[in-house]
Amino acid sequence: MLVLTLPDGATREVPPGTLARDVVATIGERLLKASIAVMVNGETLDLNTPLRKGGAFRVLTEKDPESLAVLRHSGAHILATAVRRLRPDAHIGFGPAIDDGFYYDFEVKTPFTPDDLEAFEAEMKKVVAEKYPFVREEVDRTEANKRFADDPLKLERIADLGADEVISTYTDGPFIDLCRGPHVPDTSYLKHFKLLHTAGAYWRGDERRQMLQRIYATAFWKKEDLETHLFRIEEAKRRDHRVLGKSLDLFMFHQVSPGAAFWTERGTIMYNTLTEFVRDRQREAFQEIKTPLLYNKMLWEQSGHWGKYRENMFLIHNKETEELDSSLKPMNCPSHYVLYGAKKHSYRELPLRYVTFDVLHRNELTGALSGLTRVRQFAQDDCHVFLMESQIDQEVQFLMDFILGHYAAFGLEAKIKFATRPEVRIGTDEMWDRAEHALESALKATGKPYELKAGDGAFYGPKIDFDVQDSLGRAWQLGTIQLDYAAPERFDLEYVGEDNTTHRPVVIHRAVSGSLERFMAILIEHFAGAFPVWLAPEQVRVLPISDDLAPVAQAVADRMRAAGIRAHLDARSDTLNYRIRDGEMMKVPYMAVVGKREAEAGTIAVRERGQGKKQEVVDVGAFIERVTGEIRSRSLGSATPA
């Protein structure tokens, strides 16, 4: 018998093979009517799945966040049903739920058009109205091959299944799909959904395989949640950093160097301002270093990257040996170990924090490149801390405060997640037990709430991740604190302890922004290009209302620049309204208009971004003091995201 433990501690004993819905019925018919799926030991199963193991048993309803993935997976199945009705020639691939919706891959001779999507969505509504039950059936390999004889993508998937793996199919009406589930009880549950767009996707993510057509969509239990999501999508398009980066003259990309940004003067000002902000906060407690960009493979073999990461590295061919024997560095860690190991260190120096802004290179696929968020050349505000094991708790608290303080400066909040050992890793289980216990204990000591990300650690150690939420509610994985026991062993790192003998330090890898390029992209979209004064590439634009007042306006701009303000004189012959409009389009925080009365009185008429046509006449000196105060305090001011 299987023993199932309910959330209230009550138990149910049932024979193996009992349907999940039958167990729910023993709890209550009302609950059965509201149920979407169940969770057994953390695994989501639909109501028609036979139970094969006991353990913690929980019923999912629409109120449970986990049920949304079940709805979306069913939405993907309904999408495939609709596509096969209208395009019976389409071969079907996979259709999983994803973080913000679902997709399904199809192999077709001609790409789908917007008109196709409109037709598919209309057909999906018909499938929903027909209220087909999702009928689950378990079949053997022979029967599975027979049912999907006309679908080569499915046949390939069947061939990959293990000998003992359960093969299941789901049918809704005339459509059948190879699928492990889970699904909602019937198609009528999908009430609030939207097909979004199509994209090309290689079969099984392999660029050597055929290109499929992927249809992206989303679904929610509530209409208002769908509407909110669609609004955010449109708002995200308006804030797209690739569009704003061009219109605000911040950066560009060019085919001569794919995946590497060309920063304009304005963009470089922002990039350097962001870097200097990090430098200022690190100046006292960290030591900034620089290391080479090119290394012999000997270093990567020692670190373990040559065997596990080589396909993502830019390799260099040696003309003399005819071998690929070196690489541009894709991360800073090994070079920091080399520098640390070149000297003797005392316990009195620890924790020793090395930081760098060195350029890194990773050989991303061309199709994966996306503006500043996925590039081949980038820099990180990267840090490696060498410390004693006894210092882990205190160091994690220090780094936690440092990282969260960085995000707070931009009005960003973060959710904390703890990631444990992945399947592919280096080091012994004993080492991982020790590292996971040490890092999680330190995390608990901070008192911060966190979520578990089982199996998502780095290949050398567990980590704490910071998922930052922007003004549109989107989550970005940025900062990280990674505990590493493996590197000190591989690189024979030591320090002299209080007992005058050598000991092995531990290493913490720390990043705050992740890559500076990606963080810039997030800030551009977070603020929709309307940056706080201290970060804005142009802080004040000075506008004389006529040519004869240009010398006075020039003197005002010079006075502001002397005070450290990034002020720009716009004395073009265009009308004042045109120049004001241009300043608004460039999202300049302040525009200072100099008219005849202002010139005589030593004042300026200030227009603040976001305040419409409202003007405030102020003394030039008072205004300079106001702006420099905002810069010093790094105030969000009018840039506070809505």
Secondary structure per residue as TSV (DSSP state, phi and psi in degrees):
chain	resnum	aa	ss	phi	psi
A	1	M	-	360.0	146.8
A	2	L	E	-92.9	133.6
A	3	V	E	-102.9	119.3
A	4	L	E	-110.3	128.7
A	5	T	E	-105.2	120.2
A	6	L	-	-81.3	163.7
A	7	P	T	-56.5	-29.0
A	8	D	T	-87.4	5.3
A	9	G	S	95.2	-15.1
A	10	A	-	-66.2	157.4
A	11	T	E	-125.7	159.1
A	12	R	E	-132.7	135.1
A	13	E	E	-110.1	122.0
A	14	V	E	-136.9	153.9
A	15	P	-	-73.7	150.6
A	16	P	T	-55.6	141.5
A	17	G	T	95.8	-6.9
A	18	T	-	-64.1	135.0
A	19	L	B	-69.5	144.0
A	20	A	H	-57.6	-38.2
A	21	R	H	-62.2	-32.2
A	22	D	H	-69.7	-32.6
A	23	V	H	-69.2	-43.0
A	24	V	H	-61.1	-36.9
A	25	A	H	-62.0	-30.8
A	26	T	H	-72.1	-20.2
A	27	I	H	-82.0	-38.8
A	28	G	-	167.8	138.2
A	29	E	H	-65.5	-33.9
A	30	R	H	-65.0	-40.5
A	31	L	H	-67.8	-37.7
A	32	L	H	-61.0	-40.0
A	33	K	H	-65.4	-33.9
A	34	A	H	-89.2	-10.5
A	35	S	-	-73.7	146.2
A	36	I	-	-108.7	-43.2
A	37	A	E	-162.9	-175.5
A	38	V	E	-132.3	162.7
A	39	M	E	-121.3	128.4
A	40	V	E	-120.8	112.8
A	41	N	T	53.6	39.6
A	42	G	T	85.3	-6.8
A	43	E	E	-95.9	129.8
A	44	T	E	-84.4	128.3
A	45	L	E	-128.4	146.0
A	46	D	E	-82.3	173.3
A	47	L	T	-68.6	-20.0
A	48	N	T	-100.0	14.3
A	49	T	S	-90.4	129.4
A	50	P	B	-69.4	135.6
A	51	L	-	-80.4	135.8
A	52	R	-	-118.6	-7.6
A	53	K	-	-147.9	155.8
A	54	G	-	-94.6	-172.3
A	55	G	E	130.6	-160.6
A	56	A	E	-64.8	130.3
A	57	F	E	-125.2	122.8
A	58	R	E	-134.8	138.2
A	59	V	E	-92.0	133.5
A	60	L	E	-103.1	131.2
A	61	T	-	-117.7	-177.6
A	62	E	T	-59.0	-23.5
A	63	K	T	-75.0	-17.7
A	64	D	S	-88.3	128.3
A	65	P	T	-55.4	-33.3
A	66	E	T	-65.0	-21.6
A	67	S	H	-71.6	-21.4
A	68	L	H	-65.4	-36.2
A	69	A	H	-64.8	-33.9
A	70	V	H	-66.3	-44.7
A	71	L	H	-60.1	-44.5
A	72	R	H	-69.4	-36.7
A	73	H	H	-62.6	-40.3
A	74	S	H	-65.8	-35.2
A	75	G	H	-60.8	-39.1
A	76	A	H	-63.2	-39.6
A	77	H	H	-65.2	-41.2
A	78	I	H	-67.1	-36.7
A	79	L	H	-60.2	-46.2
A	80	A	H	-62.4	-36.8
A	81	T	H	-60.0	-46.5
A	82	A	H	-66.1	-42.9
A	83	V	H	-63.0	-43.4
A	84	R	H	-67.9	-27.5
A	85	R	H	-65.9	-43.4
A	86	L	H	-90.5	-27.0
A	87	R	-	-131.2	73.9
A	88	P	T	-61.3	-14.5
A	89	D	T	-79.9	-9.7
A	90	A	-	-73.9	125.7
A	91	H	E	-84.7	139.5
A	92	I	E	-99.9	139.6
A	93	G	-	-105.6	-115.4
A	94	F	-	-114.6	158.7
A	95	G	-	-146.3	75.0
A	96	P	-	-87.8	162.2
A	97	A	E	-79.2	144.6
A	98	I	E	-127.1	-178.9
A	99	D	T	-54.9	-41.7
A	100	D	T	-118.5	20.0
A	101	G	E	164.7	-131.2
A	102	F	E	-160.8	168.7
A	103	Y	E	-147.1	167.7
A	104	Y	E	-143.5	138.9
A	105	D	E	-101.1	137.5
A	106	F	E	-132.2	144.4
A	107	E	E	-102.5	113.4
A	108	V	-	-134.5	159.5
A	109	K	S	-74.9	-35.5
A	110	T	S	-123.0	140.1
A	111	P	-	-60.2	151.4
A	112	F	-	-70.9	149.0
A	113	T	-	-110.3	167.8
A	114	P	H	-57.1	-35.4
A	115	D	H	-64.4	-37.0
A	116	D	H	-61.1	-45.0
A	117	L	H	-61.3	-40.8
A	118	E	H	-61.8	-40.9
A	119	A	H	-69.0	-40.6
A	120	F	H	-62.9	-41.1
A	121	E	H	-65.0	-41.1
A	122	A	H	-63.0	-39.4
A	123	E	H	-69.0	-35.0
A	124	M	H	-60.6	-39.5
A	125	K	H	-62.5	-34.0
A	126	K	H	-67.2	-42.5
A	127	V	H	-62.6	-39.9
A	128	V	H	-62.3	-45.5
A	129	A	H	-64.7	-27.9
A	130	E	T	-76.2	-11.1
A	131	K	T	53.0	47.3
A	132	Y	-	-69.7	132.1
A	133	P	B	-72.4	147.5
A	134	F	-	-84.5	108.1
A	135	V	E	-98.2	118.1
A	136	R	E	-95.3	138.0
A	137	E	E	-142.9	136.1
A	138	E	E	-98.7	131.0
A	139	V	E	-131.1	162.3
A	140	D	-	-85.6	173.9
A	141	R	H	-63.1	-39.0
A	142	T	H	-62.7	-45.3
A	143	E	H	-66.6	-38.7
A	144	A	H	-61.9	-45.8
A	145	N	H	-61.6	-34.9
A	146	K	H	-67.5	-44.6
A	147	R	H	-67.3	-28.7
A	148	F	T	-115.6	31.7
A	149	A	T	-60.0	-28.1
A	150	D	T	-94.4	4.5
A	151	D	-	-120.2	91.4
A	152	P	H	-59.8	-31.3
A	153	L	H	-65.9	-40.2
A	154	K	H	-69.8	-38.4
A	155	L	H	-62.4	-37.8
A	156	E	H	-64.7	-40.1
A	157	R	H	-65.3	-41.0
A	158	I	H	-60.8	-40.5
A	159	A	H	-62.9	-26.0
A	160	D	H	-82.3	-16.3
A	161	L	S	-68.5	140.8
A	162	G	-	-66.1	160.5
A	163	A	T	-61.5	-32.6
A	164	D	T	-98.4	3.0
A	165	E	-	-77.5	136.9
A	166	V	-	-71.2	128.6
A	167	I	E	-104.2	121.6
A	168	S	E	-127.8	150.3
A	169	T	E	-123.6	156.0
A	170	Y	E	-127.6	137.1
A	171	T	E	-123.6	134.0
A	172	D	E	-129.4	110.6
A	173	G	T	65.2	-132.3
A	174	P	T	-83.0	-7.8
A	175	F	E	-93.5	135.8
A	176	I	E	-126.6	140.9
A	177	D	E	-136.5	143.6
A	178	L	E	-77.4	118.4
A	179	C	-	-162.2	142.8
A	180	R	-	-93.2	-3.7
A	181	G	-	81.6	-166.7
A	182	P	-	-85.7	164.3
A	183	H	-	-133.5	160.5
A	184	V	-	-70.7	165.8
A	185	P	S	-58.9	-40.0
A	186	D	B	-153.6	171.4
A	187	T	G	-67.1	-20.7
A	188	S	G	-68.3	-13.1
A	189	Y	G	-68.9	-22.8
A	190	L	-	-85.5	88.9
A	191	K	-	-100.0	-35.8
A	192	H	E	-121.1	97.8
A	193	F	E	-145.7	167.3
A	194	K	E	-156.3	130.4
A	195	L	E	-79.3	133.6
A	196	L	E	-103.5	-59.3
A	197	H	E	-166.2	171.9
A	198	T	E	-114.6	160.2
A	199	A	E	-156.4	156.1
A	200	G	E	-78.8	144.3
A	201	A	E	-148.4	128.0
A	202	Y	E	-68.2	142.1
A	203	W	G	-58.7	122.2
A	204	R	G	60.8	25.2
A	205	G	G	70.7	13.9
A	206	D	-	-102.8	115.1
A	207	E	T	-65.3	-11.8
A	208	R	T	-86.1	-8.2
A	209	R	S	-98.2	177.5
A	210	Q	-	-68.7	152.9
A	211	M	E	-85.2	129.3
A	212	L	E	-106.3	167.5
A	213	Q	E	-101.3	118.9
A	214	R	E	-103.1	126.5
A	215	I	E	-103.2	120.6
A	216	Y	E	-94.8	143.2
A	217	A	E	-151.4	174.7
A	218	T	E	-145.5	162.2
A	219	A	E	-154.9	149.4
A	220	F	E	-140.5	160.8
A	221	W	S	-72.5	-33.2
A	222	K	S	-114.0	143.3
A	223	K	H	-61.1	-41.7
A	224	E	H	-65.5	-31.7
A	225	D	H	-67.7	-39.2
A	226	L	H	-63.9	-45.3
A	227	E	H	-62.4	-40.6
A	228	T	H	-63.0	-42.6
A	229	H	H	-64.1	-43.1
A	230	L	H	-66.1	-36.0
A	231	F	H	-62.2	-43.0
A	232	R	H	-64.2	-34.4
A	233	I	H	-63.5	-45.4
A	234	E	H	-65.8	-39.1
A	235	E	H	-66.2	-37.5
A	236	A	H	-63.5	-36.5
A	237	K	H	-63.4	-41.5
A	238	R	H	-65.2	-32.4
A	239	R	H	-94.9	1.9
A	240	D	-	-46.9	121.8
A	241	H	H	-63.7	-24.8
A	242	R	H	-69.9	-36.1
A	243	V	H	-75.0	-48.5
A	244	L	H	-66.7	-34.6
A	245	G	H	-59.8	-33.9
A	246	K	H	-78.6	-47.3
A	247	S	H	-68.8	-29.4
A	248	L	T	-93.8	3.5
A	249	D	T	57.3	57.0
A	250	L	-	-106.5	-42.7
A	251	F	E	-157.8	169.4
A	252	M	E	-150.8	165.3
A	253	F	-	-122.6	155.2
A	254	H	-	-144.5	147.9
A	255	Q	T	-63.2	-18.0
A	256	V	T	-71.3	-17.0
A	257	S	S	-148.6	73.9
A	258	P	T	-59.2	136.1
A	259	G	T	79.8	11.9
A	260	A	-	-128.1	128.5
A	261	A	-	-81.7	141.4
A	262	F	E	-98.0	115.3
A	263	W	E	-91.4	127.4
A	264	T	-	-74.1	178.2
A	265	E	H	-58.6	-44.6
A	266	R	H	-66.2	-43.0
A	267	G	H	-65.8	-37.4
A	268	T	H	-64.9	-37.5
A	269	I	H	-59.2	-46.8
A	270	M	H	-63.5	-44.7
A	271	Y	H	-60.3	-46.7
A	272	N	H	-67.9	-35.8
A	273	T	H	-63.9	-42.2
A	274	L	H	-64.3	-43.6
A	275	T	H	-62.9	-41.9
A	276	E	H	-67.5	-32.9
A	277	F	H	-59.2	-46.4
A	278	V	H	-65.7	-42.5
A	279	R	H	-59.4	-43.0
A	280	D	H	-59.4	-42.8
A	281	R	H	-73.1	-21.7
A	282	Q	H	-99.5	-5.2
A	283	R	T	-57.4	-40.4
A	284	E	T	-84.6	-39.0
A	285	A	T	-100.6	-4.2
A	286	F	-	-126.1	157.9
A	287	Q	E	-115.8	115.4
A	288	E	E	-81.7	135.1
A	289	I	-	-133.3	169.7
A	290	K	-	-135.9	140.5
A	291	T	-	-133.0	164.9
A	292	P	-	-61.3	162.8
A	293	L	S	-97.2	-21.7
A	294	L	E	-117.1	133.2
A	295	Y	E	-137.7	147.4
A	296	N	E	-66.1	150.6
A	297	K	H	-61.8	-18.3
A	298	M	H	-54.8	-39.3
A	299	L	H	-67.1	-42.5
A	300	W	H	-72.4	-28.8
A	301	E	H	-68.8	-39.0
A	302	Q	H	-66.3	-37.8
A	303	S	H	-79.6	-20.9
A	304	G	T	98.4	-4.9
A	305	H	H	-74.1	-30.3
A	306	W	H	-62.4	-34.5
A	307	G	H	-86.5	-30.3
A	308	K	H	-108.8	-12.4
A	309	Y	T	-133.5	3.0
A	310	R	G	-58.7	-35.9
A	311	E	G	-65.2	-16.5
A	312	N	G	-98.9	6.6
A	313	M	S	-106.0	149.1
A	314	F	-	-85.2	107.3
A	315	L	E	-90.2	148.4
A	316	I	E	-113.3	130.8
A	317	H	E	-88.7	128.7
A	318	N	E	-89.4	117.4
A	319	K	T	-64.5	-31.4
A	320	E	T	-76.2	-42.3
A	321	T	T	-97.7	-9.6
A	322	E	T	60.0	31.2
A	323	E	E	-123.6	156.3
A	324	L	E	-84.1	101.5
A	325	D	E	-123.6	8.9
A	326	S	E	-154.5	172.2
A	327	S	E	-155.9	147.9
A	328	L	E	-67.2	144.3
A	329	K	-	-76.5	131.2
A	330	P	S	-91.9	-12.5
A	331	M	-	-153.7	164.3
A	332	N	S	-91.8	-18.0
A	333	C	H	-49.0	-57.5
A	334	P	H	-59.9	-36.5
A	335	S	H	-66.3	-32.0
A	336	H	H	-70.3	-34.0
A	337	Y	H	-66.1	-40.1
A	338	V	H	-61.0	-44.4
A	339	L	H	-65.8	-42.9
A	340	Y	H	-62.2	-43.5
A	341	G	H	-71.7	-9.9
A	342	A	T	-78.2	-11.5
A	343	K	S	-128.7	161.1
A	344	K	-	-84.9	143.0
A	345	H	-	-129.6	143.8
A	346	S	B	-100.7	155.2
A	347	Y	G	-59.1	-23.8
A	348	R	G	-67.6	-22.5
A	349	E	G	-80.8	-17.3
A	350	L	-	-89.7	145.1
A	351	P	S	-73.4	137.8
A	352	L	E	-106.1	119.7
A	353	R	E	-112.2	109.5
A	354	Y	E	-92.7	130.1
A	355	V	E	-126.8	153.8
A	356	T	E	-154.0	159.2
A	357	F	-	-122.1	27.5
A	358	D	-	-60.1	150.8
A	359	V	E	-74.5	138.5
A	360	L	E	-121.7	157.1
A	361	H	E	-133.9	130.4
A	362	R	-	-131.1	135.3
A	363	N	-	-84.2	74.3
A	364	E	-	-73.8	147.9
A	365	L	-	-62.3	144.5
A	366	T	G	-56.1	-41.9
A	367	G	G	-69.1	-15.8
A	368	A	G	-90.3	-13.0
A	369	L	-	-66.4	138.0
A	370	S	B	-152.2	92.9
A	371	G	T	53.8	-135.9
A	372	L	T	-87.9	-10.0
A	373	T	T	-81.8	-20.3
A	374	R	B	-143.1	102.4
A	375	V	-	-129.1	171.9
A	376	R	S	-99.0	-27.3
A	377	Q	E	-119.4	130.6
A	378	F	E	-161.3	172.7
A	379	A	E	-130.3	150.1
A	380	Q	E	-118.7	149.9
A	381	D	E	-84.8	75.3
A	382	D	E	-94.4	140.2
A	383	C	E	-140.0	141.2
A	384	H	E	-127.0	124.9
A	385	V	E	-105.8	126.4
A	386	F	E	-103.3	123.2
A	387	L	E	-151.2	166.4
A	388	M	-	-81.3	152.3
A	389	E	G	-58.6	-33.2
A	390	S	G	-69.1	-13.0
A	391	Q	G	-96.8	0.6
A	392	I	H	-60.4	-48.4
A	393	D	H	-57.6	-49.2
A	394	Q	H	-65.0	-38.8
A	395	E	H	-69.5	-40.8
A	396	V	H	-62.0	-40.4
A	397	Q	H	-62.4	-44.0
A	398	F	H	-61.5	-48.1
A	399	L	H	-67.9	-36.1
A	400	M	H	-59.8	-48.2
A	401	D	H	-63.6	-38.8
A	402	F	H	-63.5	-46.9
A	403	I	H	-67.0	-47.5
A	404	L	H	-64.8	-33.6
A	405	G	H	-65.7	-35.6
A	406	H	H	-61.8	-47.7
A	407	Y	H	-66.2	-38.8
A	408	A	H	-60.2	-30.4
A	409	A	T	-63.2	-20.9
A	410	F	T	-110.6	10.8
A	411	G	T	72.4	26.4
A	412	L	-	-105.3	142.1
A	413	E	E	-115.2	155.3
A	414	A	E	-130.5	144.5
A	415	K	E	-100.8	141.2
A	416	I	E	-104.0	135.9
A	417	K	E	-132.4	143.4
A	418	F	E	-109.9	120.5
A	419	A	E	-109.3	130.8
A	420	T	-	-103.6	-175.7
A	421	R	-	-56.8	133.6
A	422	P	-	-85.2	169.7
A	423	E	S	-64.3	-44.1
A	424	V	S	-94.2	115.2
A	425	R	-	-156.2	167.4
A	426	I	-	-112.5	160.0
A	427	G	S	95.0	161.8
A	428	T	-	-83.3	162.8
A	429	D	H	-62.5	-34.6
A	430	E	H	-62.5	-42.1
A	431	M	H	-62.8	-42.5
A	432	W	H	-66.9	-39.2
A	433	D	H	-57.9	-44.3
A	434	R	H	-66.1	-44.9
A	435	A	H	-67.5	-45.2
A	436	E	H	-63.5	-42.0
A	437	H	H	-63.3	-44.0
A	438	A	H	-63.9	-45.0
A	439	L	H	-72.7	-41.5
A	440	E	H	-67.9	-36.1
A	441	S	H	-62.4	-41.4
A	442	A	H	-65.6	-39.2
A	443	L	H	-64.7	-44.1
A	444	K	H	-61.9	-35.6
A	445	A	H	-65.4	-23.5
A	446	T	H	-72.8	-20.1
A	447	G	T	78.5	4.6
A	448	K	-	-82.8	137.5
A	449	P	-	-69.0	148.6
A	450	Y	-	-152.2	160.9
A	451	E	E	-109.6	155.9
A	452	L	E	-94.3	132.7
A	453	K	E	-118.6	82.3
A	454	A	T	-63.3	132.3
A	455	G	T	78.7	8.7
A	456	D	-	-108.6	15.4
A	457	G	S	-71.7	171.3
A	458	A	B	-70.6	162.6
A	459	F	T	-69.4	-12.0
A	460	Y	T	-111.7	-7.1
A	461	G	B	178.6	164.2
A	462	P	-	-71.6	164.4
A	463	K	E	-150.4	159.4
A	464	I	E	-107.6	123.8
A	465	D	E	-108.0	149.9
A	466	F	E	-116.7	110.5
A	467	D	E	-94.0	110.6
A	468	V	E	-93.1	134.2
A	469	Q	E	-102.6	126.2
A	470	D	-	-89.4	-173.3
A	471	S	T	-69.1	-13.4
A	472	L	T	-97.9	4.8
A	473	G	S	82.1	9.1
A	474	R	-	-84.1	141.9
A	475	A	E	-97.2	134.6
A	476	W	E	-125.8	126.3
A	477	Q	E	-81.6	114.7
A	478	L	E	-119.1	-84.6
A	479	G	E	-72.3	161.7
A	480	T	E	-155.4	148.4
A	481	I	E	-126.7	112.0
A	482	Q	E	-117.4	128.5
A	483	L	E	-97.6	127.9
A	484	D	E	-128.7	111.5
A	485	Y	S	-95.1	-17.6
A	486	A	H	-75.7	-44.1
A	487	A	H	-59.6	-44.7
A	488	P	H	-58.8	-32.6
A	489	E	H	-71.9	-46.9
A	490	R	H	-63.0	-34.3
A	491	F	T	-105.2	7.7
A	492	D	T	51.9	48.8
A	493	L	-	-81.6	141.9
A	494	E	-	-142.5	163.5
A	495	Y	E	-144.9	156.2
A	496	V	E	-91.9	121.1
A	497	G	-	-82.6	180.0
A	498	E	T	-62.4	-24.3
A	499	D	T	-85.4	6.8
A	500	N	S	67.2	20.9
A	501	T	S	-117.1	163.3
A	502	T	E	-82.4	145.2
A	503	H	E	-135.0	162.1
A	504	R	-	-94.0	123.1
A	505	P	-	-77.2	172.3
A	506	V	E	-111.2	162.9
A	507	V	E	-120.6	137.9
A	508	I	E	-114.8	125.5
A	509	H	E	-91.0	129.7
A	510	R	E	-133.8	128.8
A	511	A	E	-129.4	148.0
A	512	V	E	-109.0	-59.8
A	513	S	E	-81.6	-12.2
A	514	G	E	76.8	-123.7
A	515	S	E	-90.0	142.3
A	516	L	H	-64.4	-33.8
A	517	E	H	-62.9	-47.4
A	518	R	H	-65.9	-38.8
A	519	F	H	-65.3	-37.0
A	520	M	H	-61.8	-42.1
A	521	A	H	-60.2	-42.9
A	522	I	H	-64.4	-42.6
A	523	L	H	-64.8	-40.8
A	524	I	H	-58.3	-44.7
A	525	E	H	-77.7	-35.6
A	526	H	H	-60.2	-44.4
A	527	F	T	-95.1	0.1
A	528	A	T	52.9	33.2
A	529	G	T	83.2	-8.2
A	530	A	-	-93.2	79.9
A	531	F	-	-76.0	154.5
A	532	P	-	-61.1	155.7
A	533	V	T	-53.4	-45.4
A	534	W	T	-63.7	-26.7
A	535	L	T	-96.6	-22.1
A	536	A	-	-61.2	135.6
A	537	P	S	-65.3	-31.0
A	538	E	-	-125.7	116.8
A	539	Q	-	-92.8	-35.6
A	540	V	E	-140.0	135.2
A	541	R	E	-113.8	122.8
A	542	V	E	-97.0	128.0
A	543	L	E	-126.1	108.5
A	544	P	E	-76.7	141.4
A	545	I	S	-79.0	-13.8
A	546	S	S	-150.2	163.1
A	547	D	G	-60.6	-36.6
A	548	D	G	-69.6	-14.6
A	549	L	G	-97.3	2.5
A	550	A	H	-59.6	-41.1
A	551	P	H	-61.8	-38.5
A	552	V	H	-65.9	-44.3
A	553	A	H	-63.3	-36.8
A	554	Q	H	-62.4	-41.3
A	555	A	H	-64.2	-38.5
A	556	V	H	-63.7	-46.2
A	557	A	H	-62.6	-41.0
A	558	D	H	-62.8	-40.1
A	559	R	H	-64.5	-39.7
A	560	M	H	-66.1	-43.4
A	561	R	H	-64.7	-36.2
A	562	A	H	-63.4	-27.3
A	563	A	T	-87.2	1.1
A	564	G	T	95.4	12.0
A	565	I	-	-92.9	137.1
A	566	R	-	-81.6	88.2
A	567	A	E	-107.5	144.9
A	568	H	E	-131.7	133.9
A	569	L	E	-91.1	125.8
A	570	D	-	-114.4	91.7
A	571	A	-	-108.9	29.2
A	572	R	-	-63.4	159.8
A	573	S	S	-77.7	-2.8
A	574	D	S	-65.9	163.9
A	575	T	-	-63.7	157.8
A	576	L	H	-61.4	-42.5
A	577	N	H	-61.2	-38.8
A	578	Y	H	-64.5	-44.4
A	579	R	H	-68.0	-36.1
A	580	I	H	-64.9	-43.7
A	581	R	H	-61.2	-39.2
A	582	D	H	-64.4	-40.6
A	583	G	H	-63.3	-36.9
A	584	E	H	-66.8	-41.0
A	585	M	H	-64.3	-34.5
A	586	M	T	-84.5	1.4
A	587	K	T	57.0	41.3
A	588	V	-	-70.4	130.2
A	589	P	S	-58.7	-41.8
A	590	Y	E	-133.7	140.3
A	591	M	E	-120.2	129.7
A	592	A	E	-111.7	110.1
A	593	V	E	-93.0	131.0
A	594	V	E	-112.4	109.8
A	595	G	-	-106.1	-174.6
A	596	K	H	-63.6	-44.4
A	597	R	H	-64.8	-40.3
A	598	E	H	-65.0	-40.9
A	599	A	H	-61.6	-39.7
A	600	E	H	-72.5	-33.4
A	601	A	H	-94.5	-6.5
A	602	G	T	72.0	32.5
A	603	T	E	-120.6	176.5
A	604	I	E	-140.8	150.9
A	605	A	E	-96.0	110.0
A	606	V	E	-95.4	129.2
A	607	R	E	-111.9	118.2
A	608	E	E	-93.0	137.2
A	609	R	T	-54.4	134.4
A	610	G	T	87.5	-3.1
A	611	Q	S	-104.1	14.9
A	612	G	T	64.7	-136.3
A	613	K	T	-89.2	3.5
A	614	K	-	-62.8	132.6
A	615	Q	-	-125.8	149.0
A	616	E	E	-130.3	120.9
A	617	V	E	-85.6	120.1
A	618	V	E	-135.3	159.6
A	619	D	E	-67.7	139.8
A	620	V	H	-58.2	-45.0
A	621	G	H	-62.5	-40.9
A	622	A	H	-65.7	-38.4
A	623	F	H	-66.9	-41.9
A	624	I	H	-60.2	-42.6
A	625	E	H	-62.7	-39.2
A	626	R	H	-63.7	-48.0
A	627	V	H	-69.6	-43.6
A	628	T	H	-63.5	-30.8
A	629	G	H	-65.1	-41.7
A	630	E	H	-64.4	-36.9
A	631	I	H	-68.0	-46.1
A	632	R	H	-62.6	-42.0
A	633	S	H	-83.2	-7.7
A	634	R	T	52.1	47.2
A	635	S	-	-68.1	144.5
A	636	L	-	-74.5	-32.6
A	637	G	G	51.5	-132.9
A	638	S	G	-72.5	-5.5
A	639	A	G	-87.5	-1.5
A	640	T	-	-54.1	119.0
A	641	P	-	-62.4	140.4
A	642	A	-	-78.9	360.0
